[in-house]
Amino acid sequence: MMTNVLSMSVVASLLASAFLISPAIAQEQMAVSQCQAVATRLPAAQFTSLDGADSFLTLAQSSAEEVRITFVAHSTYLIETPGGVSIATDFNGYTGAAATPTVVTMNKAHSGHYTASPDPAIEHVLRGWNPEGGAADHDIVVGDTYIRNVTTDIRAGYEGMEADGNSIFIFEVAGLCIGHLGHLHHALTDEHYGEIGRLDIVMVPTDGGLTMGAEEMSQVVRRLRSSLVLPMHRMGPSLSAFIELMGEDWARDYVAETGITVSLRSLPERPTVMILQGM
């Protein structure tokens, strides 16, 4: 069952048609999170599917666009949007796509998640921490994609926890809400979940301890109610433990390719943990 809240990209397209402006401009002028709007309707909202949607929503989504998501390495996924925006998550400068991405996100838990000298050709470098102190605050529209972040704390050795050292990045594009949990070190609060909103697709570390234990991480994923879970940051047998803890309600899909093409229409009706080639 699909919620009646339209995605930001669909609303932007409708506004663009009505006022004869480009969808990108319309989206930038209305930069609000539809992922959060959907979340306010939970628990009534269910896993995303177009089955049973009303005729207006079906018409609005009839030309739903596709997003390409490719596993690169470690915690780096490459997201390629219908509008030509490319996003590399947890970008470290030495693993990534052949072409320079439009946007990179980074976290500083260790050097596999960031670079101190990103290529100047990258248009938008979004750090998950604030080098000047305090919380990083990203709220930006790039082409057809709205990008924002929600900060969490990270462990800092004997000094305990460092406030706001990690960011969960959320990408809203083509009607989809896509989240990357980064180097998540602790359980999320109700406030965090409210700030994140609904995630149709979530990229989750499954190392089993360097971030969080498999049981704690599985609880976070279940609470996010995502249709598609893409593991990352795998260490040894930890992925199997994570999948087992997700339970029988979650399907498992081992894909023989490094990437998938997905749209709002093609999301699985049954929530699924999808393991891409190379993960």
Disulfide bonds with the S-S distance in Angstrom:
Cys35-Cys177 2.02
